[in-house]
Amino acid sequence: MKKLILAIVFILTTAMVFTGCRDQKTADEKIEAAIEEVGDDIENASDDVQDAIEDVKDEINEVKEESKKKKDNS
């Protein structure tokens, strides 16, 4: 019976040690992390928009070149 009680105490102590040592973020740290994440998302979205604008410009230039070629051939 003594060994059973000691085993249970050991298991509970071990569980408390591992769960009690976690780093807990404060509210300020959580807010700061969320702001940084939003900032990263905005930056990524901005990059995507810039890429899309460049693609559209390239398409416009291709269409202009094709129309010039058609005019010259006519």
C-alpha positions in Angstrom: 0.0 0.0 0.0 2.9 2.3 0.8 4.4 1.8 -2.6 1.1 2.6 -4.3 0.8 5.9 -2.4 4.4 6.8 -3.2 3.9 6.0 -6.9 0.7 8.2 -7.0 2.5 11.1 -5.2 5.5 10.7 -7.6 3.2 10.8 -10.7 1.3 13.8 -9.4 4.5 15.7 -8.5 5.9 15.0 -11.9 2.7 16.2 -13.6 2.7 19.4 -11.6 6.3 20.1 -12.4 5.8 19.8 -16.1 2.6 21.8 -16.2 3.8 24.5 -13.8 6.9 25.4 -15.7 5.3 26.6 -18.9 6.0 30.2 -20.0 2.7 32.1 -19.7 2.4 35.1 -21.9 1.0 38.3 -20.4 -1.9 40.2 -22.1 0.6 42.7 -23.5 2.7 40.0 -25.0 -0.3 38.4 -26.6 -1.4 41.7 -28.0 2.0 42.5 -29.4 2.2 39.0 -31.0 -1.2 39.6 -32.6 -0.2 43.0 -33.9 3.0 41.6 -35.4 1.0 38.8 -37.0 -1.5 41.2 -38.5 1.4 43.4 -39.8 3.0 40.3 -41.5 -0.3 39.5 -43.1 -0.7 43.0 -44.4 2.8 43.0 -45.8 2.1 39.6 -47.5 -1.1 41.0 -49.0 0.7 44.1 -50.2 3.3 41.9 -51.9 0.5 39.9 -53.6 -1.2 43.0 -54.8 2.1 44.4 -56.2 2.7 41.1 -58.0 -0.8 41.2 -59.5 -0.3 44.8 -60.7 2.9 43.8 -62.4 1.2 40.8 -64.0 -1.6 43.1 -65.3 1.0 45.6 -66.7 2.8 42.8 -68.4 -0.5 41.6 -70.0 -1.3 45.1 -71.2 2.2 45.5 -72.7 1.8 42.1 -74.5 -1.6 43.1 -75.9 -0.2 46.5 -77.1 2.7 44.7 -78.8 0.3 42.2 -80.5 -1.9 45.0 -81.7 1.1 46.9 -83.1 2.2 43.7 -85.0 -1.3 43.3 -86.4 -1.4 46.9 -87.6 2.1 46.6 -89.2 1.1 43.4 -91.0 -2.1 44.9 -92.3 
